[in-house]
Amino acid sequence: MNQLKTVVTIAAVVLGASAGIPSALAARANSSSYHWLNGSPNGTYKIDPDHTEVLFTIGHVGVVPFSGRFDAISGSYTFNNKAPRADRVHITIPVSSINTDFSLRDKDLRGPMFFHAARYPYITFVSTRYQPTGFKIGQLFGRLTLHGVTHQVVFHVRQKGAGSVSYLPKPWGGYLSGFVATTTIKRSDYGMKAYLPEGLSNTVHIRVLVEGVRESK
């Protein structure tokens, strides 16, 4: 157990030094265990692109699913427990940031057979309403624009944590909140039909992990 504690402390120090994070972060490895912050998530937030991920999973030749991601994301969201219907989310993703850890495949995905980044350079999501369905969970309705086509989608959203993180420097520190959102789409609905029906599945699973920094009131 002491050996594990030592490894965690060393890792925190190294990560802190490489990212410009204060040594106080390393000290916290000794002072407490990891836990989710339970502050109020209410407020308007700017999405932190360094701690936000957009992941997708698609079936490959009927054998196994493979996953990819987009390495750039920007936007904002507003959350209010007392007025959830007024919640708003606006996300923009450059198609050129697609990354499946295989450069040749990424080039094909950016091309005319798939996302056609030259013609449709951005993916956007604009929410229309949020409906709570339980404790820290709900459904986020909105318009997803992909490949020049817009459809209504519903994300299943779970609040993970919120609170003040004063020991991190700007732009990462401040009052933060985080959510995980998932949905499933049919890529043929957006005009992306390459290698249907056998080569690649029509169903695409999307998972978004969002962290935001609350704007000053």
C-alpha positions as CSV (number, residue, x, y, z in Angstrom):
1,M,0.0,0.0,0.0
2,N,2.8,2.4,0.9
3,Q,4.5,1.6,-2.5
4,L,1.3,2.5,-4.4
5,K,1.0,5.7,-2.4
6,T,4.6,6.6,-3.4
7,V,3.9,5.9,-7.1
8,V,0.8,8.1,-7.0
9,T,2.7,10.9,-5.3
10,I,5.6,10.8,-7.9
11,A,3.1,10.7,-10.8
12,A,1.4,13.8,-9.4
13,V,4.6,15.6,-9.1
14,V,5.7,14.8,-12.6
15,L,2.4,15.7,-14.2
16,G,2.3,18.9,-12.2
17,A,5.7,19.9,-13.4
18,S,5.0,19.1,-17.0
19,A,1.7,20.9,-17.1
20,G,2.6,23.9,-15.0
21,I,0.4,22.7,-12.2
22,P,1.3,23.8,-8.7
23,S,3.0,21.4,-6.3
24,A,-0.1,21.7,-4.1
25,L,-1.7,19.1,-6.4
26,A,1.0,16.6,-5.6
27,A,0.5,17.2,-1.9
28,R,-3.2,16.4,-2.3
29,A,-2.2,12.9,-3.4
30,N,-1.2,12.3,0.3
31,S,-4.0,14.2,1.9
32,S,-7.2,12.7,0.6
33,S,-8.7,10.1,-1.7
34,Y,-10.2,10.9,-5.1
35,H,-13.8,11.9,-5.0
36,W,-16.4,13.7,-7.1
37,L,-17.1,17.3,-6.2
38,N,-20.7,17.9,-5.0
39,G,-21.1,21.6,-5.4
40,S,-23.9,23.3,-7.4
41,P,-23.5,23.0,-11.2
42,N,-25.7,26.0,-11.8
43,G,-24.2,28.7,-14.1
44,T,-22.9,29.4,-17.5
45,Y,-19.7,27.6,-18.5
46,K,-17.1,27.8,-21.3
47,I,-16.1,24.3,-22.4
48,D,-12.5,23.4,-21.6
49,P,-11.2,21.8,-24.8
50,D,-8.2,20.2,-22.9
51,H,-10.5,18.2,-20.7
52,T,-13.4,17.5,-23.0
53,E,-13.7,14.5,-25.3
54,V,-16.1,13.5,-28.1
55,L,-15.8,9.7,-28.8
56,F,-17.6,7.5,-31.3
57,T,-17.8,3.8,-31.8
58,I,-18.8,2.0,-35.0
59,G,-18.9,-1.7,-36.0
60,H,-16.2,-2.9,-38.4
61,V,-16.8,-5.7,-41.0
62,G,-19.1,-7.5,-38.6
63,V,-16.1,-8.5,-36.4
64,V,-15.5,-5.9,-33.7
65,P,-16.3,-2.3,-33.0
66,F,-13.6,0.4,-33.2
67,S,-13.5,3.8,-31.7
68,G,-12.3,7.3,-32.7
69,R,-12.5,10.8,-31.3
70,F,-12.4,14.4,-32.3
71,D,-9.4,16.3,-30.8
72,A,-10.9,19.8,-30.9
73,I,-14.1,21.1,-29.4
74,S,-15.4,24.5,-28.4
75,G,-18.7,25.9,-27.0
76,S,-20.6,26.7,-23.9
77,Y,-23.5,25.5,-21.8
78,T,-25.9,26.9,-19.2
79,F,-27.3,24.8,-16.4
80,N,-29.9,25.7,-13.8
81,N,-31.5,23.1,-11.5
82,K,-34.4,25.4,-10.8
83,A,-35.2,26.2,-14.5
84,P,-34.0,23.2,-16.5
85,R,-36.0,24.1,-19.6
86,A,-33.9,27.2,-19.9
87,D,-30.6,25.2,-20.1
88,R,-28.6,25.7,-23.2
89,V,-25.7,23.9,-24.9
90,H,-23.8,24.9,-28.1
91,I,-20.9,22.8,-29.3
92,T,-18.8,23.1,-32.4
93,I,-16.3,20.4,-33.6
94,P,-13.9,20.8,-36.6
95,V,-14.2,17.7,-38.7
96,S,-10.5,18.0,-39.5
97,S,-9.8,17.1,-35.8
98,I,-11.0,13.5,-36.3
99,N,-8.5,11.0,-34.9
100,T,-8.6,7.2,-35.0
101,D,-4.9,6.7,-34.4
102,F,-4.4,5.6,-38.1
103,S,-3.5,8.5,-40.4
104,L,-4.5,6.8,-43.6
105,R,-8.0,6.0,-42.2
106,D,-8.3,9.6,-40.9
107,K,-7.5,10.9,-44.3
108,D,-10.3,8.7,-45.8
109,L,-12.8,9.8,-43.1
110,R,-12.1,13.5,-43.9
111,G,-12.7,12.8,-47.6
112,P,-15.8,12.8,-49.8
113,M,-16.9,9.2,-49.0
114,F,-17.4,10.1,-45.3
115,F,-17.4,13.5,-43.5
116,H,-16.2,15.5,-46.6
117,A,-14.4,18.1,-44.4
118,A,-13.7,20.4,-47.3
119,R,-17.4,20.9,-47.9
120,Y,-18.7,20.4,-44.4
121,P,-15.9,21.6,-42.1
122,Y,-17.9,21.6,-38.8
123,I,-20.2,19.4,-36.7
124,T,-22.5,21.4,-34.5
125,F,-25.0,20.6,-31.7
126,V,-27.5,23.2,-30.5
127,S,-29.8,22.2,-27.7
128,T,-33.5,23.0,-27.6
129,R,-34.4,21.8,-24.1
130,Y,-33.3,19.7,-21.1
131,Q,-35.6,17.4,-19.3
132,P,-34.5,16.0,-15.9
133,T,-35.5,12.3,-15.5
134,G,-33.9,11.5,-12.1
135,F,-31.2,12.5,-9.6
136,K,-28.4,14.1,-11.6
137,I,-29.7,12.6,-14.9
138,G,-31.8,13.9,-17.7
139,Q,-32.4,14.1,-21.5
140,L,-30.9,16.8,-23.6
141,F,-32.8,17.5,-26.8
142,G,-31.3,19.4,-29.7
143,R,-30.2,19.7,-33.3
144,L,-27.2,17.8,-34.6
145,T,-25.7,19.1,-37.9
146,L,-23.4,16.6,-39.5
147,H,-22.3,16.3,-43.2
148,G,-24.6,19.2,-44.0
149,V,-27.7,17.6,-42.6
150,T,-29.6,18.5,-39.4
151,H,-31.6,16.1,-37.3
152,Q,-33.1,16.2,-33.8
153,V,-31.2,13.9,-31.4
154,V,-31.6,13.2,-27.7
155,F,-28.5,12.8,-25.4
156,H,-28.8,11.0,-22.1
157,V,-26.9,13.2,-19.7
158,R,-25.4,12.4,-16.3
159,Q,-24.0,15.1,-14.0
160,K,-20.6,13.9,-12.6
161,G,-19.2,16.7,-10.4
162,A,-19.1,20.4,-9.7
163,G,-17.2,22.7,-7.4
164,S,-14.3,25.1,-6.9
165,V,-10.9,23.8,-8.0
166,S,-8.7,26.7,-6.8
167,Y,-5.3,24.8,-6.8
168,L,-5.3,24.6,-10.6
169,P,-4.0,27.6,-12.6
170,K,-5.9,29.3,-15.4
171,P,-7.3,28.3,-17.8
172,W,-8.0,25.0,-16.1
173,G,-8.8,26.1,-12.6
174,G,-11.8,28.0,-11.2
175,Y,-15.4,26.7,-10.6
176,L,-15.8,23.6,-12.8
177,S,-18.6,21.2,-13.6
178,G,-18.7,18.1,-15.7
179,F,-21.2,15.9,-17.5
180,V,-21.2,12.7,-19.5
181,A,-23.7,12.5,-22.5
182,T,-24.4,9.6,-24.8
183,T,-26.6,9.0,-27.8
184,T,-26.9,6.8,-30.9
185,I,-27.4,7.9,-34.5
186,K,-27.8,6.3,-37.9
187,R,-25.1,7.7,-40.2
188,S,-27.3,7.1,-43.2
189,D,-29.7,9.7,-41.9
190,Y,-26.9,12.2,-42.5
191,G,-26.0,11.0,-46.0
192,M,-23.0,9.0,-44.9
193,K,-23.6,5.6,-46.6
194,A,-20.1,4.4,-47.5
195,Y,-19.6,0.6,-46.9
196,L,-23.2,-0.1,-46.0
197,P,-24.5,-2.5,-45.0
198,E,-21.6,-5.0,-44.5
199,G,-18.4,-3.0,-44.2
200,L,-19.3,-0.6,-41.5
201,S,-22.3,-0.5,-39.2
202,N,-25.0,2.1,-39.8
203,T,-25.3,2.6,-36.0
204,V,-22.8,5.0,-34.4
205,H,-22.5,5.3,-30.6
206,I,-21.5,8.7,-29.4
207,R,-20.1,9.6,-25.9
208,V,-19.3,13.1,-24.9
209,L,-17.3,13.9,-21.7
210,V,-17.6,17.7,-21.0
211,E,-15.8,19.8,-18.5
212,G,-16.5,23.5,-18.3
213,V,-15.2,26.5,-16.5
214,R,-17.9,28.7,-15.0
215,E,-17.9,32.3,-16.2
216,S,-17.7,35.1,-13.7
217,K,-21.1,36.5,-12.7
